[in-house]
Amino acid sequence: MDQPAARTSDQISLKIGRAEFIALAAALMALNALAIDVMLPALQQIGAALGVEDENSRQFVITAYLVGFGGAQLFYGPITDSFGRRGPLLIGLAIYIGAAVAAAFAPTFELLLALRVLQGVGAAATRVIAVSAIRDVFGGRRMAEVLSMVMMVFMAIPVIAPSLGQLIMIFGDWHEIFVLMAGLALIVALWSGLRLPETLDPSHRRAFSLKIIMEGFRFVVTNRIALCYTLATTAIFGALFGFINSAQQIYVDIYGLGAWFPILFAIGAGLMALSSFTNSRFVGRFGMRRLSHGALLTFLATNALWLTVSLIGPVPFPLFFVLFSASMFMFGWIGPNFNSIAMEPLGHVAGTAASVLGFTTTLGGGLLGAMIGQAFDGTLTPLAAGYFTVSAVGLALVLIAERGKLFRTVNPQV
């Protein structure tokens, strides 16, 4: 392999143990899930308070955050490869906190969207640095195992975030949701500042120059495995973001389950968290490719069935929920493994690699999700068609990456 050997957390610093390192990485990633999912119960009130009558337009509160979050990752990668992980992380957290506080007082919808973009810009540091720090420390199946545990926590946030947002809406209004985000981010910032070690080996730092930066990007985008798995992850994430944008309309408008919305949303997220946990247990035994390729084929078949049923006529809620839950479970076996496979050959430019991966999957997935969400027409068909299309595209990209051979073993560690 062309990357440096993986190191263990105790080789980085005796200051922090493996469990705390994983917990801190998970907390950083969780801030992103919180910034998205805690907003869902408040979209109607935000629209009413700020004069947004079109229900689909309210989804831009989510999309604006994803635009800032995805776009800024391109800049954090080269910066962290040059100056280390800690400093840029703390700056990003400060931006996140400041934007959240300002958003609580936004007088117009346009200003709120601008602040959501800025909040996403700050949050981009947490995603890039969490992934690159994990790659600094671990490689191969161990990286996939750790990333699965981090993703388990990341997926657990949507279990409680909508309910938390709903609780705030009962006793207050949408302004307090932004105050909550700022307060939790402040806690994570203090934890990071006090406990997170610098994971970037000084010998792996790259000069901060346009030539070096472009060389790093070129290496990432010209590596067939890294590029194709990144694009495949983008396609799959497009489905997830499409559902997040449409979730409230599906549960409330189609099925009339407004009171049950936080619980039903939590069940879907819980299935992804459970799936990520099982992936962390199985990946060392079966390998990243076997698990993720099997999950992708199952995802495609489930979505094909879902689309077929939706084209026949209205889908009864129990059938919808079974098919949708089966798809959600597959995310936990696809996402962490695809991310790890894409990062595996790029250890010597981990920051740049994480930024390209994060930029592409978040911004690309967010835009795909916005297209799926904006296509909502009061039925399940647009969402089901979106899920089927992105899963088919994902499979095609994986086949290109693997030269037409699924389930192959590249080496015992992958």
N, C-alpha and C positions, 0 to 999 in steps of 0.2 A: 504494500500500500504506500501511497505517497504522502501520508500525513504523519506527524509525529506521534509517538506512542502515547496512549492515553495515560493520564496520571490520576491518582486517587486524591480525594479531598484532603487527607492528612498530609500529602506531599505539598499542597498549596500552603496550608497554614494550620497550626495546631489551635488557632483561635476559634475555629468553627468546625463542628463535626459534620458528617455526611447527612444526617437527618436534618439538622438545622439548615444546611446549605440547600437541600431539596425543598424544605419548607419555605425558605426565603424566596427561592426561584418561583415557587408556586404562588406565593403572595404577590410577587411582581406581576405574574401573568394574570392573577385573579383581578387585579385592578382594571384590566381591559374588559373582562367579562362583566364586571360590575357596572362599568360605564355604559355598557350597552343594555344589559338585561334589566337593571333597576329602573330604567326609563320607560319600559313598555307600558306599565299601568297608568303612566302620567301623560301619554301622548294625546289623549282626547282632551284633558284639561289644559295642556299646553296650547293645543290648537284653539280651544275656546277662549283662553285668556289673551292670546296674542293675535286673534283674528284670522286663523287659518281654517277655512271652511272645508276644503277638500281633504278627505280622510287619507288618501294616498300621499298627499304632500306632507302630512305629519311624519311620514316615514323618514323624511330628510333629516330629522333629529338624529337618527341612527346613521344614515349614509354620510352626513357631514363629519361625524366623528371618525368613521372608517376611512374617509378620504385623507384627513390629516394624519391618522394613525398609519395608514399604508404608505403615503407619500414620503413622510419624514424618515422612514426607516432607511432609505437610500443614503441619507447623510450620516446617520449615527454609526453605520457599519465601519466606513473608513476612519471616522474619528476615533472610535474605540480601538481599532487595530493600531492606531498611532499613539494615542494618549492613555490607553487603558480603559477598564470597564467602569470603575467607581465614579470618577468625576462626571462623565457624561450622564450616568444614571441619575445622580443627584440633581443635576441641572434639569433633566427631563421631568423628574418628579416635581420640582419646583414649578415648572410651567404647567403641569397637570393640575396642581393645587390652585395656582393663581387663576387659571381659566375656569375651574369649577366654581370658585368663589364668585368671580365676576358674572358667570352665567346665572347664578342665583338672583341677580339683580337686573338681568337683561330686559329692557323695556319693549323690544321688538323681536319678531321671529327671525328677521335677517341677522340681527346682532347675535341672537342666541346661536344660530347656525355657525356664524363666524367664530364664536367662542368654543363651540363644539369641535370645529376644525383645529383650533389651537390646543384644546385639551387632548385631541388625538395626537398632535405633534409631540406633546410632552410624553404621552403614553408610549409612543414609538420606542423611546429609549428603554422602557422596561421590557418590551418584547425582544428587541435585538440583543440586549445585554443578558437577559435570562437564558436565551438559546445559545449565544456564543460562550457564555460562562460554562454552561453544561458541556459544550463541545471542548472547551479548554481542559476540562477535567476528565471527561469520559469519552470513549469511542466504541464503535461497533454495537453489539447487542446490549452492552451495559448502558450506552447512551440512550438507546431506545427504551430500556427499562426505566431509567431515571426520568426521561421525558414523558413516559406514560404516567408515572406517578405525579409529575407536575401537572399534566393534562387532566388527571383525575380530579385534582383540586380545582383546576380551571373550569372543568365541566360541572363541578359541584356548586359553583357560584350561581349558575342559572336556576338551581334547585330552590335557592332561598331568595335570590335577588328580586324576582317579581313579587313574591309575598312581602318582602321587606318594603319594596316600593308601594305596594298596596296598603301596607300598614301605615306608612308615612302619609299617604293620601287620605286615610281615614281621620287622622288626628291633625293633619296640616295640609300642605299643598306641595306643588312640584318644586318650589324654591328650596325646601328643606332637603330634597333628594340631592341637589348639588352640594349642599353643605355637608351631607353625609359622605359623599365621595371625597371631598376635600379633607375631611377629618381622617378617614381611613387611609388615604394616601399619605398624610402627614405621619401617621404611625409607621407605615412601611418605610418611609423615607428615613425616619429616625433609626429604625431597625437596621436598614441598609448601611447608613452612615457609621453606626457603631460596630456592626458585626461582619459585614460582607468583606472578605479579603479580595485583594487584587488577583484575579485568576489568570491574567495574561502574562505569560513568561516574558521577561524583558528581552530575551533573545528573539522573540517572535514579533516584536513591534516593527511596524512598517513606517517608513518615512511618509509624512503628510505632504505629498506633492501630487499634482494632477496626473503625472505620468504613472506613479506608483498606484494611485487609486484606479486609474483606467486599466492598468495591468491586472489588478485584483478583480475588477468587474469582468474583464475579458476572460479570465480563467474560469469564473463561475458560469458565465453564459455559454462558453464553448465546451463545457464538460457535458457530454450527452446524458449521463445518468442524473447529474444534478439538475440540469435544465428541464428534462422531461418530467422528472418527479416533482419538481417545483410547479410546473404548469398543471400537472395532474392534481396536485394538492389544491391549486387555485380553483380548478373546476369543481372539485368536491366541496370546497368551502363556499363556492357560489350557491350551492344548494342550501347549505346551512344558513347563510345570510338571507337567502330568499325566504326561508321559513320564518326567521326572526322578524323580518319586515312585515310578513303577512299574518303572523300568529294571532294577534288580537282580532283581526278581521275574520279569521277562520273560526276561532272558538266562539266569538261573540256574535258576529253577523250571520254566519252560516248555521252554526249549531245552537246559538242562543245560550251559551254556557259561560256568561260573563262572570258569575260568582265563582265558578270553578276554574277560571283561566289560570291563576297563579299555580294551582295544584297540578293541573294538566301539563302546563309548561314545565313544571318542576319534575314531573315524571319522565318526560322526554330527556331533560338534561341529566336526570339521575341515571337513566339507561346509558348515556354516553360516559358518565363517570364510572359506572360499573364496568363498562366495556374497556375503558382505559386501564382500570385496575387489573382485569383479567389479562389484558395484553402485557402488563408489566410482569405477570406471573408466567405467562406462556412463551414470551418472545425469546428468552434464553434457551428454551428447549427446542422450539420449532423454527426460530429465525424470523427476521422481519419480512422477508419476501413471501414465505409461505402464508403467514397470517394475513398480511395486507392484501395479497393477490386473491386469496380466498374470500376475504371480506368484500373486495371490490366486485367480484363476480356475483356475490350474494346481493350486494347493494343494487347492481344493475338489474338482476332478475326481479327483485322486490319492486323496484320502481317501474319496471315494464308492466307488472301485474297491476300496480296502483294506477298507472295511466290508462290501461285498458278498462278497468272498472269505472274510472271517472268519465270516460268517453261514453259508456253505456247509459249513464244517468246519475242522479244524485246518489252519493255514497253514504250509506248508514254510518253513523258515528263509530260504533264498535269496530266495523271493518276498517274504516279510515285509521283508527287509533292503532289497531294491530299492525297494519302495513307501515304506517309512519314510525311506530316504535321499533319495528324490525330494521328499518333504514337507519334510525338514530343509533341503534346498537353498533352498527357497522362502522360508524364514524370513529369510535374509540380504537378500532383495529387498523383503520386506514391512516388517520392523521399523524399520530406519533411515529409510526413506522415509515411513512412516506417522507416526513421531515428528516428522520434520522438517515435514511438512505440517501437523500439529497445532500445532507451535510457531511456524510462519511468521507468522501474524497477531498474535502475542502478544509481540513483542520488547520492548515498553515495560514489561511485567510478567513478564520471563523467569523470575525466581526463583519467583514464585507459579505461573506456568504450568508450569514443570518439576515443581514439587511436586504440583500437581493431577494432571498426567500420570503422574508416578511413583507417586503414591499409588494412583490408579485401576488402572493396569496391573499394578502389583506385588501389591497386596492383592487386587484383583479376580481377577487371573490366578492368584495363589496359591491363593485359595479355590476357583476353578474347577478348578485342578489337583489340589487336595486331594480334591474330589468325584470327579474322574476316577480318581485313585489309589485312593481308598477303595472304588471300585466293582470293583476287580480281583477276578476270580473264577477265576483260573487259566487264562484264555483271553485272546486279543487283542481280543475283541469290545468290551468296555467302553472300551478305549483308542481303538480305531478309531471307535466311535460318538461318543466325545468329540471327536476330531479333526474328524469330519465336521460335527458340530453347531456347534462354535465357528467353523469356516470359513464355514458358511452364515450364521450370525449376523453375522460380520465383513463378508461381502459385502452383506447387507441394510443395515448401518450405513453402508458406503461409498456405496451407492446413495442413501441419504437425504442424506448430506453433499454428493454431487455432483448432486443433483436428478435422479437416474436416468440420468446420462450418464457412462460410464466413458471413460477415456483422453483426456479433454479437456485442452486447454492453457489454463490460467488466465492465465499470463503467461510470457514466455520464460525467466524465472528459476525457474519452478516446474514 
